[in-house]
Amino acid sequence: MNLIRTRLTSRLAALTTTVLLAASTASAMQTTPPAKPIAPERMAQLSEMRRQIADLWHQAEVLADDASRSAAREAADKLVAEMSKQPENTNVLDQVTLDASFFALALDGREGVSEFVIPNLVSTFTRSLEARNASVEVYFDETLGALILEGPRWQVDDAKVLAGELNAAVAQRFQDLRAAHLELLRADRLWGERDEEASRKAAQEALRAKTVNIAWNGGNLGELIAAVKNQVACNVVLSDPSLGEVSIPPLSVQFMAPEVFFRMLETLPRTDGNDFDVTVVSQSTVEPGAKSPVPNGGSMSAVTISPSSRTGNPPDNRIFDLRLLATADDQKLVIDAISFAMDAANYTSRVKVRFHEPSALLFVQGPREAIALVGEILSALELQ
């Protein structure tokens, strides 16, 4: 009676085909049309007859007297024949669909539901039926996810009640296990997120300790160097102490290497004429062919700030006549072209361009090369 099959007998296979064609599993699983429920009083009478048959067969095995054993067998056979004539004893095939929670853990990656849990469930169920002297065959259909019951109708009905109770008890247990499993998954995810956040913060702090992160409100170069050294380890040398008084405008940077930061200062526009040059001396500078400086070890680069080696000639002034331009839009187009050229040639910080609309005159101040470039642009436009 304790049978677990992924394929039923030819009878069940044919019945399953009928189910698929009729699209009505519940009704097709019975060999006879659904009957009215058996009354509890009638179930009790049939159960008593079954108990009497079991007792008589037991007596036929254990009684010492041959005549008594024979009488017990005859009485049992008589009850069996009477039982077979009862309309409730018609053979039927029915099913009990297992709760979906039985398979929830399998979907979560837990193994052993079909290999271990279901066989134990069927074994427990069949032992309970044997204790009742039931003659119901029990199969498990993996495709349907259901227990298949075959036997006398009244015993199948009785077994379905028992299966429903067992189904509910095991389903509750599985739901509890699933809830615990999901809680463990949630806890693992939270710990993973905390570890990831902690690693991200640690990496950010490590990067911050090696870079310049400053919001500078303006001041002189000496004060800026002191502020940077207070934040990150670096070597900065002023070749002329007077450079410490050079004015540095407000600025704000984050996660910038010290060498890059001071090279950036060199490119800031100057209004006081105190230009300076920044030189970075590293291991590769001292030893040609050496690898670039090691970030977390080896020698640290040095930044040298010196007075600018660029020519100190005063800027030139030049006036260009744009009266040939017919409209203000034409004038704006030419001025935009000059601004683009200054930016492309890196003259923007050293050139001043002003346009006087009433007179249509363009005033340019800056290096000779920049003013010559403006002349070339206007000549190309045939304005000079």
Order of alpha helices (4+ residues) and beta strands (2+ residues): alpha-alpha-alpha-alpha-beta-alpha-alpha-beta-beta-alpha-beta-beta-alpha-beta-beta-beta-alpha-beta-alpha-beta-beta-alpha-beta-beta-alpha
